[in-house]
Amino acid sequence: MKLYFTPAFCSLAPHIVVRELDLPCTLERVSNRTKQTASGADYRAVNPLGYVPALELDGGGVLLEVAAILPYLGDQRPDAGLVPAHGTVARYQLHATLNFIATELHKPFSYLMNPATPDPMKAALRDRIGTCLRHLAPRLAGDGHVAGPTYTVADPYLFTVLGWAQFGQIDIASDGFGDLAAYRSRLAARPAVTAALAAESSRT
Ligand SMILES: N[C@@H](CCC(=O)N[C@@H](CS)C(=O)NCC(=O)O)C(=O)O
């Protein structure tokens, strides 16, 4: 497999999972500005829409969308427990959480950080993101996780999105956000997370 990424973008989430599971997967950096890959190829040949992540599969074909790539990676090592078994309610709860992060947090954050977004719209986005983060906060208290009692592929996704809060002028350490900042610090200490962050920063 090959994962196309841009440092600190949403591709960080599948990158972390690749390292959590020690999957055979190469990484290729994509320039957000030029849409060229590190080897000089046109990334739009991989994803015509130009955004990361994209996962090239060993059997051929490309898988797009964070919320699909994450469970695909988890299913490569089902015994590791990063995805609940197919057909269980827990599995559907995982998909619900991935979809929630993708639509209620990830996309609003993209618009919040877009310089073209007008200020009144940014204020509305900040407000809505805050509501959604406060909704998640209770389940993250103590050693809680976002999609159930244990660490799943949804946690690196939330970790990645929370990393953008500072750029959207949202202070997750402030009152009202419960243990969000502690949750993010807890995840940041995982060896796979540390390794992914170090690898991405060394390729910038
Ligand atoms: N729906 C896509 C969105 C991916 C996305 O928003 N990627 C951003 C980085 S977080 C990106 O590459 N933006 C650059 C662009 O759209 O040209 C997914 O969930 O995978």
The ligand as a Tripos MOL2 file, in Angstrom:
@<TRIPOS>MOLECULE
LIG
   20    19     1     0     0
SMALL
NO_CHARGES

@<TRIPOS>ATOM
      1 N1        -13.6420   14.4140    2.1380 N.3       1 LIG1
      2 C1        -12.2090   14.2810    2.2200 C.3       1 LIG1
      3 C2        -11.6160   15.6330    2.5780 C.3       1 LIG1
      4 C3        -10.1160   15.5840    2.6510 C.3       1 LIG1
      5 C4         -9.5490   16.9700    2.9210 C.2       1 LIG1
      6 O1        -10.2640   17.8800    3.3650 O.2       1 LIG1
      7 N2         -8.2330   17.0880    2.7090 N.am      1 LIG1
      8 C5         -7.5790   18.3630    2.9000 C.3       1 LIG1
      9 C6         -6.5840   18.3020    4.0250 C.3       1 LIG1
     10 S1         -7.3190   18.0270    5.6170 S.3       1 LIG1
     11 C7         -6.8060   18.7350    1.6420 C.2       1 LIG1
     12 O2         -6.0210   17.9690    1.1470 O.2       1 LIG1
     13 N3         -7.0640   19.9490    1.1620 N.am      1 LIG1
     14 C8         -6.3970   20.4630   -0.0050 C.3       1 LIG1
     15 C9         -7.3190   20.6170   -1.1680 C.2       1 LIG1
     16 O3         -8.5330   20.3930   -1.0480 O.co2     1 LIG1
     17 O4         -6.8220   20.9770   -2.2470 O.co2     1 LIG1
     18 C10       -11.8210   13.2200    3.2410 C.2       1 LIG1
     19 O5        -12.5230   13.0990    4.2670 O.co2     1 LIG1
     20 O6        -10.8440   12.4930    3.0310 O.co2     1 LIG1
@<TRIPOS>BOND
     1     1     2 1
     2     2     3 1
     3     2    18 1
     4     3     4 1
     5     4     5 1
     6     5     6 2
     7     5     7 1
     8     7     8 1
     9     8     9 1
    10     8    11 1
    11     9    10 1
    12    11    12 2
    13    11    13 1
    14    13    14 1
    15    14    15 1
    16    15    16 2
    17    15    17 1
    18    18    19 2
    19    18    20 1
@<TRIPOS>SUBSTRUCTURE
     1 LIG1         1 GROUP 0 **** ****
